[in-house]
Structure formats: C-alpha cells, structure tokens
Amino acid sequence: MTNADFELDAKPYSSDTLTVVPVLAGDEPTLLGSSDLGLDAARLDALGVTGKAGATQRILVAAEHGEGEAPVLLIGIGEERDLEALRRAAGVAARALAKLSDVTYDLAEASAEEVAALATGHALGGYVFDRFKSAAEEDADEPSVQKVGIVSSDEGAEAAVAKTRVIIDAVRFTRDLVNTPPNALVPEEFAEIVTAVLEDSAIAVEVWDEPRLIDEGCGGITGVGQGSANPPRLVHLEYAPEDAKAHVALVGKGITFDSGGLSLKPPASMVGMKFDMSGAASVVGVIRAVAALELPVRLSGWCALAENMPSATALKPDDVITMRSKTTVEVTNTDAEGRLVLADGLALASEQQPDVVIDIATLTGAQVVALGDRTTGLMGNNEEWRERILTAAERVGEPTWAMPIPEEIREKLDSNVADIVNAKPGDRSGGMLFAAAFLEKFVGDGEDENAIPWVHLDIAGPADTKSAYGYVPKGATGVPVRTLVEAISSLA
C-alpha cells in the first residue's frame, strides 16, 4: 500500500517531479495551474484536451525549476471548480501515477479547502489493500511512500492538511478492516485489533465475550452468533473529553461473515459478505478520528460482532429470542440478522442517555434496489439530525438520501407469538423501511420521555464497490466515516 506524504512548499514544473494541473471544461478548456504552459486553445485542441471529468493527458514542458523538461499530467475536473470535482480528479491522478515517487499539484490560488480536497482525493484514490498479496506481487515498483506536493499560499492550508491526514488515516483503517477476509477477522480478532490499535489513545476499550453477553441479556447478538464456532463479541468504545459539548452514540453492525444462517444465501450471494461488518468498522474509524482531532464531543461506540453461520446450534426460523431491552422477537428469517445485533447495541446505547444515537449498517439488499450502489439511505426520528448528516454528507461528497418510515410499514412488525417479527417472508415491499421500523423499536426514551434522537444509515450499497471511480477504489470505501466526522465536527 502506498502512503502519501504531503508538503506545501513544493516547486511545480521541475524535471524531478510530475506536476498535475487541473483543467476546467467548457467551450474552450482552461488550465487552472499557475502557468499557461504555452498551450493556447489550438494546441489544447490538437492534444485532445477537453477538461472532461477524469480525462487525462501527459505532456512535457520546459522545466521552470532545474534543467531540461518537466512532465505534466493534465486532469479534467468537468465544468465546475468545486471541492468534489477536485477530490475526484486527484483520485484518478493518484491511480494513474501510483508508481511515481514525487508528484506535485498546481492549482492557482488554491484555498485551504481546495488543498484539503486534493489531499483527500489523492490519498484515498491511491489506496490499495495488498496485505494478502504474494511476495512477488508485493515487490512491484510502487514506492512505499509517495511525496505529494500541493502548491498553496493560503495561511490555513497547513492546518487543513493536518486535519485531512487524520481523517484519511481513519478512512484507510476502516477500509483495511472491511477488506480483511473473514477467516482473518472473526469477532474475537476484530476486538483484538481494535484494542491494540487504540491502546495508547484517549479512547477506552471494553470487550464483552459471549458469557458476558449472555449475562447482560443481549439475546440478539448471542442468538445470531450461536451457530458459529467463532463466538460473538461486543466492543464498547468511549471517548469522553472533559469539555464535551454533546454526547453522540454510534452503533455498528459487525457481521464478520454472513452465510444467511439456516435461511442460507445462494452461493453467489455469499461472495462479498465479509463486508457485512462495515458499520462496526466505521464506528471505530469515526471515534479514532474524532479523538485524534481532540474534538470536544463525547463519543460512545458499540460494535456488535457475530458470525452468521448454519449449524446444529444456529437460530431457526420460528425461534423467539429476548433482546437486551426485554422485547421478544420472532425470528422469521435468519438472514435478517443484522437488525438483531443492532437492536442490542441500540438498547445499550440508549441506556447512556446520549444526545443522539446513530447506527450504521450494511443492512438490506432493498437499499441497493432503491438507491443504487453509491447512495446511503438515511432514516430516523429527528429532523434536526437528519439535516445535519445530509448537510455533512453533501460537503464531503458521500451521497446520502433521506427515506421515510411510514405508518403502514410499522404495522407489519406485529407477531402472533412474540412482540415483533424480524422479517416478513414473501413480502419484498419497503424492505429498507421495514428494517428501520424494526430498529426504531429499540431506541429508548430520553429523560423527558420523548424518544432519544436517532438516525439510521443503511450503507449496503456504498460500503463497497465493484470498480474504482473518482477517489473510491475497488472494494471497501470507508463510507460514511467522513460524513460522520464532519457532522460531529459541526457540534464543536
């Protein structure tokens, strides 16, 4: 994996660095660097430079620093000079230039936010997960650290890059966890990795093993995990600065592999089920970033971890289990397991009486059907928090769309033998909304007897991607770490 080392005093158009110049599309494409490079409209047209988003063209120009010629990559950003366009262009450039040891971005009059956008795009677009590659493949000619210069005179650029480094590290860590194959990341190993990584941080870590989970009445987590040889875990994280202005609880679905249980998935549908712990990984990434940024916000994290497997001890359709909240659930589909582990996490989070509870989960195939592979589904009971997260998502470029929880969907939860069912077999309508209605049952009341503000993020589509685009690589994306860090930052 190549890491980026950013600096702000780089000299563009040197013979020993490749300079990346963004190009704005239009009737006549416009170079956005500090030099026109001697390229007029006719020359750009002859070179086939259009400024179309993601389009690239390598050229040589006379070096302005040193002797000889300087290599240049012209990268199209589309018709608007905005932050997301710059992030996407830098991601494309990073993949194209992965084998170079020295790269410099030249964007004339780059603001601190634009510098941060270029740094984010480059670092996240150039991400590669190669832990399990063979030794021969690991010896490819890519540098372990790539020197990345970004030309800027904005006084806030240095601070912006420092903050960006923290968020980049959190996203990359989240991606690493999610990309790890399921035989190397069972619930116990997830807990051990998180404990080790956060050992010297301001975050307290507590791990509940299976006996503790049984004692605590977490029937959702233990029920899902009882079919596996790898027992479940719950990882509880606490970041509690003395000057905290608010308390945010994060609950993450951590199904380290989902076979569907006795409601077994078809073989093709099991491929990619290592990604079913993306919500729990995101919780760790967000808390790690917020603590490193020393934001004055208390964060509680609840990572509900289990492996959903079929065996003689697995949950059966028609079983009734008792959750942490004492609610009884008739299990009508063992492949609707994520909501069961989240339900215990939501109940535990609610007991702390936070200002808001946010859960993150690769929860439903219905989310992908409704919103596609790149857009997160957002549901909840609090308009202020829905808007806060939607605003944050738009700022950082992680598409998110608000969805309802209609009254008629809630009525489908009724069970003949228990308090509620976890699924409606044969009823495919509103699957994403039904799952949210189920989760809402486990959000507790606040001190004023009104429900604690709650937001549910279904990331089944955007948690991983089949092919790279912009600054998103193939595989784990790290969604919605940047969105939640941005939303929590707004509290500070």
Secondary structure, 3 states (H helix, E strand, C coil): CCEEEEECCCCCCECCCEEEEEEECCCCCEECCCCCCCCCHHHHHHHCCCCCCCCEEEEEEECCECCCEEEEEEEEEECCCCHHHHHHHHHHHHHHCCCCCEEEECCCCCCHHHHHHHHHHHHHHCCCCCCCCCHHHHCCCCCCEEEEEECCCCCCHHHHHHHHHHHHHHHHHHHHHHHCCHHHCCHHHHHHHHHHHCCCCCCEEEEECHHHHHHCCCHHHHHHHCCCCCCCEEEEEEECCCCCCCEEEEEEEEEEEECCCCCCCCHHHHCCHHHHHHHHHHHHHHHHHHHHCCCCCEEEEEEEEEEECCCCCCCCCCCEEECCCCCEEECCCCCCCHHHHHHHHHHHHHHCCCCEEEEEECCCHHHHHHHCCCCEEEEECCHHHHHHHHHHHHHHCCCEEECCCCHHHHHHHECCCCCEECCCCCCCCCHHHHHHHHHHCCCCECCCCCECCEEEEECCCCCEECCCECCECCEECCCCHHHHHHHHHCCC
